[in-house]
């Protein structure tokens, strides 16, 4: 909040987006662990709307393309 100055609805939306991206990362890590033969790992598809929507693409036999928006400014190096 201090870097962006976000408050209210914008702050709430930012929090939701970050939570969904965090769950996406957990999901991809779990799928990678499963592909290496680990059967004890649970894939958290239902932990966010994003992973629920992407579950057929992430866990199926399809090819998934991920596009990232990266800022080259030094002020946002930790976020990128």
Secondary structure, 3 states (H helix, E strand, C coil): CCCCCCCCHHHHHHHHHHHHHHHHHHHHHHHHHHHCCCCCCCCCHHHCHHHHHHHHHHHCCCCCCCCCCCCCCHHHCCCC
